[in-house]
Each structure stands twice: as C-alpha cells, then as structure tokens.
Amino acid sequence: MSGTVPERQSVSHRLVLKFPRNLVDSPVIYRLIKDWDLVFNILKANVEPDREGVLIIQLSGSRDHYKRAIAFLKEQGVEVQSLSRDMYFDNAACTSCGVCVPLCPSGALTMDRETFLVSFNAEKCVACEQCARICPSRAVTLRL
C-alpha cells in the first residue's frame, strides 16, 4: 500500500459562481450534491429570474469529486472564480479608522491593539460586504 489515495483527500474552497441567465432556473447546484456528494454553504446569493445570477459558496468534498464538479459547472457555462481573487483590501487607502472591524461577522478584519492598524485576512472573509458599505476610504471592495 502506498499511503493516501488522492481521490479521498478532502478540499474546501470559497468560490464565486456566475450563472448566465439561461441557467438561473436550472438545478445546477443540486447536481453538485447528487452526482458528486459535495457539501456547500451559501455565503451570499443574488439570483433573479431572467438575469445573471451570482452565488458565493463554500464547496467541500473529496478532491476528485470537487474537480469533476468544477468541470461540470464550466461545461454548463457557469463562470467559476476563487473568492480570494475577488476581495481586495487596499492597505494604502486604509486609514485604520477601525469602523469596519466590529461589523465583520467572520473576523476577517482585525485591529492590532498595539499599532492600531487594521489588517485583512481573505481566508476568513465571507464577502458579506458590510465593510465595503461602511468604509469611508473605500479600502475594501468586492470584485464580482
């Protein structure tokens, strides 16, 4: 036996899925569960009839099933992007006023108690946009 089988390795990624208007009414996400036994958590959704739909999800499961599901999504015409590419924190624009920190439900924005500088951890971010709405210097933006 040679150790860990790659197909059984587990992965979890936060993704932005953009659905063309012709797929908004299709059970595409259902197929991720049924066909590839993946678990998903919807972090944010903007889906309306006859318009492009956007889902921000965390998708988890075996590496092999995950790869197959992503290929399926792309074949269907769904644009798939990593969430971390879509969040942008501009350190130069940030004035470290701290107004965003208590609004961040995931703890992605924190303030160092010694330096009073705000920092951003994209891995913790759930793209709720609370910080982007309140930031006076527009240092945090969501690129969809």
Contacts in CASP RR format, 6 or more apart in sequence:
PFRMAT RR
TARGET T0000
AUTHOR 0000-0000-0000
METHOD contacts of the structure
MODEL  1
MSGTVPERQSVSHRLVLKFPRNLVDSPVIYRLIKDWDLVFNILKANVEPD
REGVLIIQLSGSRDHYKRAIAFLKEQGVEVQSLSRDMYFDNAACTSCGVC
VPLCPSGALTMDRETFLVSFNAEKCVACEQCARICPSRAVTLRL
6 63 0 8 1.000
6 64 0 8 1.000
7 62 0 8 1.000
7 63 0 8 1.000
7 64 0 8 1.000
8 62 0 8 1.000
8 63 0 8 1.000
8 64 0 8 1.000
9 62 0 8 1.000
9 63 0 8 1.000
10 60 0 8 1.000
10 61 0 8 1.000
10 62 0 8 1.000
10 63 0 8 1.000
11 60 0 8 1.000
11 61 0 8 1.000
11 62 0 8 1.000
11 63 0 8 1.000
11 66 0 8 1.000
12 58 0 8 1.000
12 59 0 8 1.000
12 60 0 8 1.000
12 61 0 8 1.000
13 58 0 8 1.000
13 59 0 8 1.000
13 60 0 8 1.000
13 66 0 8 1.000
13 82 0 8 1.000
13 83 0 8 1.000
14 43 0 8 1.000
14 56 0 8 1.000
14 57 0 8 1.000
14 58 0 8 1.000
14 59 0 8 1.000
14 82 0 8 1.000
14 83 0 8 1.000
14 84 0 8 1.000
14 126 0 8 1.000
14 127 0 8 1.000
15 56 0 8 1.000
15 57 0 8 1.000
15 58 0 8 1.000
15 59 0 8 1.000
15 80 0 8 1.000
15 81 0 8 1.000
15 82 0 8 1.000
15 83 0 8 1.000
16 54 0 8 1.000
16 55 0 8 1.000
16 56 0 8 1.000
16 80 0 8 1.000
16 81 0 8 1.000
16 82 0 8 1.000
16 83 0 8 1.000
16 86 0 8 1.000
16 127 0 8 1.000
16 144 0 8 1.000
17 54 0 8 1.000
17 55 0 8 1.000
17 56 0 8 1.000
17 57 0 8 1.000
17 73 0 8 1.000
17 78 0 8 1.000
17 79 0 8 1.000
17 80 0 8 1.000
18 52 0 8 1.000
18 53 0 8 1.000
18 54 0 8 1.000
18 78 0 8 1.000
18 79 0 8 1.000
18 81 0 8 1.000
18 144 0 8 1.000
19 28 0 8 1.000
19 47 0 8 1.000
19 52 0 8 1.000
19 53 0 8 1.000
19 54 0 8 1.000
19 55 0 8 1.000
19 78 0 8 1.000
20 52 0 8 1.000
20 77 0 8 1.000
20 78 0 8 1.000
21 50 0 8 1.000
21 51 0 8 1.000
21 52 0 8 1.000
21 53 0 8 1.000
23 76 0 8 1.000
23 77 0 8 1.000
23 78 0 8 1.000
24 47 0 8 1.000
24 48 0 8 1.000
24 49 0 8 1.000
24 50 0 8 1.000
24 51 0 8 1.000
24 52 0 8 1.000
24 53 0 8 1.000
25 49 0 8 1.000
26 76 0 8 1.000
28 73 0 8 1.000
28 76 0 8 1.000
28 78 0 8 1.000
29 40 0 8 1.000
29 55 0 8 1.000
29 57 0 8 1.000
31 69 0 8 1.000
31 72 0 8 1.000
32 38 0 8 1.000
32 40 0 8 1.000
32 59 0 8 1.000
32 69 0 8 1.000
32 72 0 8 1.000
32 73 0 8 1.000
33 39 0 8 1.000
33 40 0 8 1.000
35 69 0 8 1.000
35 72 0 8 1.000
36 61 0 8 1.000
36 65 0 8 1.000
36 66 0 8 1.000
36 68 0 8 1.000
36 69 0 8 1.000
36 72 0 8 1.000
37 61 0 8 1.000
37 62 0 8 1.000
37 65 0 8 1.000
38 59 0 8 1.000
38 60 0 8 1.000
38 61 0 8 1.000
38 65 0 8 1.000
38 66 0 8 1.000
38 69 0 8 1.000
39 59 0 8 1.000
39 60 0 8 1.000
39 61 0 8 1.000
40 57 0 8 1.000
40 58 0 8 1.000
40 59 0 8 1.000
40 60 0 8 1.000
41 57 0 8 1.000
41 58 0 8 1.000
42 55 0 8 1.000
42 56 0 8 1.000
42 57 0 8 1.000
43 56 0 8 1.000
43 57 0 8 1.000
43 58 0 8 1.000
43 83 0 8 1.000
43 126 0 8 1.000
43 127 0 8 1.000
43 128 0 8 1.000
44 54 0 8 1.000
44 55 0 8 1.000
44 56 0 8 1.000
44 126 0 8 1.000
44 127 0 8 1.000
44 128 0 8 1.000
44 129 0 8 1.000
45 54 0 8 1.000
45 55 0 8 1.000
45 56 0 8 1.000
46 53 0 8 1.000
46 54 0 8 1.000
46 55 0 8 1.000
47 53 0 8 1.000
47 54 0 8 1.000
47 55 0 8 1.000
54 144 0 8 1.000
56 83 0 8 1.000
56 126 0 8 1.000
56 127 0 8 1.000
59 66 0 8 1.000
59 69 0 8 1.000
60 66 0 8 1.000
70 80 0 8 1.000
73 80 0 8 1.000
74 80 0 8 1.000
83 122 0 8 1.000
83 125 0 8 1.000
83 127 0 8 1.000
84 122 0 8 1.000
84 123 0 8 1.000
85 143 0 8 1.000
86 127 0 8 1.000
86 142 0 8 1.000
86 143 0 8 1.000
86 144 0 8 1.000
87 120 0 8 1.000
87 122 0 8 1.000
87 125 0 8 1.000
87 127 0 8 1.000
87 140 0 8 1.000
87 141 0 8 1.000
87 142 0 8 1.000
87 143 0 8 1.000
88 140 0 8 1.000
88 141 0 8 1.000
88 142 0 8 1.000
88 143 0 8 1.000
89 120 0 8 1.000
89 122 0 8 1.000
89 139 0 8 1.000
89 140 0 8 1.000
90 138 0 8 1.000
90 139 0 8 1.000
90 140 0 8 1.000
90 141 0 8 1.000
91 139 0 8 1.000
93 137 0 8 1.000
93 138 0 8 1.000
93 139 0 8 1.000
94 118 0 8 1.000
94 135 0 8 1.000
94 137 0 8 1.000
94 139 0 8 1.000
94 140 0 8 1.000
95 136 0 8 1.000
95 137 0 8 1.000
95 139 0 8 1.000
96 111 0 8 1.000
96 116 0 8 1.000
96 117 0 8 1.000
96 118 0 8 1.000
97 118 0 8 1.000
97 136 0 8 1.000
97 137 0 8 1.000
98 109 0 8 1.000
98 111 0 8 1.000
98 118 0 8 1.000
99 134 0 8 1.000
99 135 0 8 1.000
99 136 0 8 1.000
100 109 0 8 1.000
100 118 0 8 1.000
100 130 0 8 1.000
100 131 0 8 1.000
100 134 0 8 1.000
100 135 0 8 1.000
100 140 0 8 1.000
101 109 0 8 1.000
101 110 0 8 1.000
101 111 0 8 1.000
101 118 0 8 1.000
103 130 0 8 1.000
103 131 0 8 1.000
103 134 0 8 1.000
104 128 0 8 1.000
104 130 0 8 1.000
104 131 0 8 1.000
105 126 0 8 1.000
105 128 0 8 1.000
105 130 0 8 1.000
106 124 0 8 1.000
106 125 0 8 1.000
106 126 0 8 1.000
106 128 0 8 1.000
107 121 0 8 1.000
107 124 0 8 1.000
108 120 0 8 1.000
108 121 0 8 1.000
108 122 0 8 1.000
108 123 0 8 1.000
108 124 0 8 1.000
108 125 0 8 1.000
108 126 0 8 1.000
109 118 0 8 1.000
109 119 0 8 1.000
109 120 0 8 1.000
109 121 0 8 1.000
109 131 0 8 1.000
109 140 0 8 1.000
110 118 0 8 1.000
110 119 0 8 1.000
110 121 0 8 1.000
111 117 0 8 1.000
111 118 0 8 1.000
111 119 0 8 1.000
112 119 0 8 1.000
120 140 0 8 1.000
127 142 0 8 1.000
129 142 0 8 1.000
131 140 0 8 1.000
132 138 0 8 1.000
132 140 0 8 1.000
132 141 0 8 1.000
132 142 0 8 1.000
END
